[in-house]
Amino acid sequence: MRGKLLPAHYLLIPSSLIILSCQSTPIPLPQSTLLIYRFNPPAFIEYSLDYRPIDEIPFAIPPSCGLFNTFPAPLGNFLVIELSCPNGQTVLFLDASTSLSAGSASVTQPVTASDSHFLAWTGDGTAAYLKADSLGSPHILRAYVGGRQDETDITEYAYDVSYNPAGEAITFALSRGLGFGSELYLANRDGRNETLLSADQYNYLSFARWSPDGKQIAFIKIPDTQTPFTVGELWVMDGDGSHARKLADVDAGHGYAANWSPDGGQIAFVLRENPEDDRADQSSDALVSNIYIVDVETGEIIQVTSFTEGRLETPIWSPDGNTLAFNAVVNGRMKVQVVNAGRVAPNESGGAYRDPGEILFLETESACCPVWMRK
């Protein structure tokens, strides 16, 4: 599902208000629901808290297109579906507000005149940053779920955007091509008033992700090389670019982001288990990988899964921080699995490992792209 991460202009992507009264009322917390996509019969499946399928949203991938990934709004009913189609990447908005019970989905395509590539949601979940017309006149816009669009001042060379959940700031990463390295900037939500946070002439600074409290940024360094798949590094720094430090080695090139736990204390990531295998430098089918967690403060790394074949993709935290969901591709077959991420137990040598208990397969049929939606 993933390819070598390069700057988007080099990719072939023609692609509450709370009213207080004298008698206070508890504020309801957002409800969370887990969705995954099942390929046959095609539908998004909603799961209960004990992982029983309880509803479906029928959705068929258009002919000649493939499902690249899905991205839930941080709050609200909308889900971005990104497709890989002959004319490039295509972004759709799916409104799941009524579809789970009605059995149908409202789907809109915000950019119809060219390709479009998802970069990030705004913090309130009302709009998404998209890169459009990548091989023509590339530009980055905000597409609102209600239909409005506005342009930004983010440079056309940007390939990654991240929104600070604690404020109006964003980061964006840019590169001018292979061999030029990359730069990571802080800016306001329109892309103005940018400040350089980090520059690296040897690596792409990719998948920048703000911590839940908006004080730190995690990112992955992917070597600026013609080798499609390599080993990269997971780094973290303060929101102003200071105190940057490496946390772990990670898989690089496949497009697997590292994700903060909801409490901001840990980061889950994918690690390549066969870095010495030259075949895995060229083909994702040869990759063997597992999911690990690193403690941001201490740097302690704990293994979560123990696969000996196949590759695992970006781990997604449940809102309570107790579970990780992920795609597993073994023998060419993709399935969605969930694993406990809460318990730690000692191993035989006295160290610690993550005791996952039973790993659950959520569908017997091929499936992908787990997301938790907070409504």
N, C-alpha and C positions, 0 to 999 in steps of 0.2 A: 504493500500500500504506500510505501514511502520511497522517495529517491534521494539522491544527493542534494543537500540543502545548499543552494546558491542564491545570490541576489536575484530578486524576481525578474529584473529586466534582462537577465541572462538565461532564464529558464524559458523553455518553449511553452509559454502559457498564453496563447492568443486568447490564452485562457483569460415623610407622611405627616403628610401634614398630620400631627397628633393634636387633637383638641382636648385640653384638660378641663375637667370640671371639678367641683368640690368633692365629688366622689370618684376617685381614680379608677380606671378600668385597665386590667392587665393588657399589655400590647401583645397580640398574637404573634408567635414566631412564624417565619416562613415554613410552609410545608415542603418536604423534599420527596421527590419521586425518582426512581432509577429507571432509565430508558436504555434499551439497546436496540440495534437494528438486526432483524432476521431476514436473510436473503430469500428464503423460500419456505412458505409463501411470504412475499415481501411485506413487511410491516415493522413499525416501531412497537416494542413490547414494554408495557409498564409492569414493574414488579412491586410486590408488597415488601414490608420491612423484613419478612422472613424469606424473601426471595421466591415467592410464588407468583407466576404470571397472572395478572388480574385484569388486564385490558390491552387493546391493540389500537394502533393508528395505521391503517393501510397506507402504504406509500411504495410505489414502484419506481425504481430508478429508470430514467428515460433511456430508450434504446441507444446503444453505442456509447453510453456514459458509464463510468464506474464511480462508486462511492469513495471519495477521498477521506473525509472525516466529518464529524459533527461537533458543534460547539454551542453549549447552552449559555443563554444570557445569565449573568450573575444573579439576577432577580427577575422574575416574571415568567411569562408563558412561551417565550420564543426560543427557537432552536435554529441555528444556522446549519444548513446542510451544504457541504461543499462537494461538488462533483468534478471528476476529470472527464472532459468531453472532447470530441475531435477538434472543436474550435477553441479549446482552452478550458481553464478552470471556470466553473459556474457556481455562483452562490445563490441559494434559496433561503427564504425565511419560512419556517413552519410554525404556525400558531397552534399550540396544543391546549389552549384554554378550554375548548369544548370537545375536542376530538376524542379524548380518551373515553368518554361515555357515549358520544354520538357515532363513533366508528368512522369518522372521516376527518380530514385535515385541511386547514386553509393554508395553501402554499403560494407564495409570491416570489417573483424574481426581481430584485431591486435594480439590477443592471442588465439590460437586454441588448444594447447596441454593441457590446464588446465582451471580452472575457472579464472575470472578476475573481479576486482571490481574497479570502478572509484573513484579516490581520489581528483584530481584537474587538471586543465589546466595550462600549462605554460602561462606566460603573453602575449606572441605573438601569442598564439593559434595554434602553430605548433605541439605540443605534449601534451599528457596527462599522468599524474602519475597514474599508475595502481598497485593494489596489486594482485599478481597472485599466483596460487597454494596454496591457504590458508590452506588446510588440509594436504598438502604434504610437500613441501619445500617452505614455504612462502617467497616472496621477492617483493620488490617494484622497478618498472622499469618505464622508460619513453618510451612510444610508440608514434612515430611520425606519422602524418597523411600520410606522403609519404612512410611509410613502415619500416623505420629503428627503431631499439630499442636499448636502452642502460640501464645498471643496475645503481642503485644508492646505496649509503651507508646508506640510511634510514633503521633503524632497522625493523626487521620482526614484532615487537610488535606494530608498528605504525598502527593506525586506521583512522587517519585524516591528511590531508595535505592542506596547503593554500599557495598560491603564492602571494608575495608582488607585486602589480601592478606598484609600483614606483621603483623597483630595482630587483636584482637577488636573494633576500633572500626568504626563505620559513619558515613556521612553520610546525611542525608535533607533533601530540599527540600520546602517547603510554601508554599502560597498560599491566601488566603481568597477568591480570585476575581479576575475581570478588573478591572483598575484598582487593585489592591492590591499589585502587585509580588510579591516573594517573599523567602524567607529560607532560608539553608543552615545546617544544624546538624551538629555532631559529637556522637556519643553512643556508649554501649556497645551491644553487639549486641542487647540487648533494647529499645533506645530510651530507656533511662534516662540520667540525668546528662548531659543535653544542654548543649552550649555553642554559642553563636551564632558562626559563622565569617564570615558575610557576609549583608548585607541590601541589597536594591535595590528601590526603589519604582517603577522604570520598566521592569524586566525580569524575566522568569522565569529563575532560575538553574537550568539544566537539564543533564542528562546528566553529572553530577559523576562523575569516574572517577579512582580512585587510581592513582598510578604504581606500577610493579611492586615497587619497594622500599618502598612505603607512606609516602613522605616528602612527596609533592606531590599536589595534586588539580587536574585539568583540568576545566573546565566551560564550558558555552556560555550566553551571555546572549541570550535571545530577547526582543525587544521586547514589552512588555505592551500589545498593541494588538488591535483587531478585524480588522486585515488578516491573512488566513489565513497567507500565506507572505511572509517578509521576509528581510532580511540581518541576521545576528547577529554575535556576536563570540566567539572562542575565547580563554579566559583560563586562567592557571595560577597557583596560589598554594601556599605551604607548607601542610603538614597542620594547622597551628594557625590558618590563616586569614591569616597575614602574607605580605608581599611579593607581593601580587596584581598581576599585570601582563597586559596584552593581548598575545596572540601573533599573531592573524590575524582577518580577517573570514571568516565562514562562512555557508553556507546555513542558514536558520532556519525553523522551522515545519513542516517535513516529517517531523521525527522522526529525523534523521540524527545519530548520536553521533560524536564524535571519539575515536580510540583510540590509546593508547600503544603504541609499539613494545616488543617484549619486553625490550630492554636499557634502556628508559626514556629514551632520548636523543631520540626523535622522536615526533611525534603526527601521525597521518593524519586528514584531514578532507575534507569536501565543500564546494566553493566554487561559488556561483552565478555563471555567466558573463554573465547578462543582467539585472543589477539594475535597468536602466532600463526594462525591458519591463513595463508595468503588467499585462499578461495573466498574467505569471508570479506576480504578487502574489495572484492569485485561483485559478489553475488549475495544478496540477502538470504537466499535459500541455504547458504552454508553457515549462517550466523547461529551461534548458540549464546543465549543471553538469559539473565535473570533480573529480578527486581530487588533492589536494596534500599535501605533507609539510612540517612546520615543525620545525626544530631547536630544541629547548627552551632550550638554553643561549645560542645565538647569535641566534635569531629568524629565521635564514635560511629562506625559503620556496621550495620546489622543486615544480614541476608534474610530476605523474606521468602523467596521461592527457591527451589532446588531442581530446576529442569536440566536434564542432561542432553536434550536435543530440542531443536526449534528455537524460535525467537519470541520474546515478549515485547509488547509495545507500551507506550506511555501509561504509567499507573495513575489512576484517578482516585482521589480521596473521597470517601463519603463525608457528608457535612459534620457528622459526629466524630470524625477522625479515627474510627475503629476499623474501617474496612478499606481495602484497595480493590478497584476493579481494573481489568486490563484485557487486551486482546492477546491471545496465544496462537501462534501459527506453527503447527507441528505437522510434518509430512504434507505441506501444502494446504492444510485445512485450518481455517481460522474459526476460533470460538472465543466467547467471552467468559471470563472466570472472575470470581471474587475470592479474596483471601483476607483472613483476620490480620490486622496490623496493630493490635493493641497489646498483646501479651509478649513478655520477654522471659526467656528461660535460660538457665546456664547450660553450656555444652560440656562435653567430657573433659576438655582441657581447661575448664574454669572460665572460659569466655562467655559471651552472651550471644544468643541468636533469637530471631523472631520466631515464636512458636505459632505457626499459622492455623493449626488444626486442619480441618478438612477444606480443601480447595473445591469450590463449587463451580460446576459448569452450568450456565444459566439456560442454555438451549442445546438440544440434541442436534439441531440443524446448524449450518454455518451461520455465524453472527459476528457482529463487530460493534465498535464505537460506543462503549458505555458512557453515559453521562448522568449526573445527578442534577435535577432541575429544582430550583428553589422558587416556589410560587408564592 
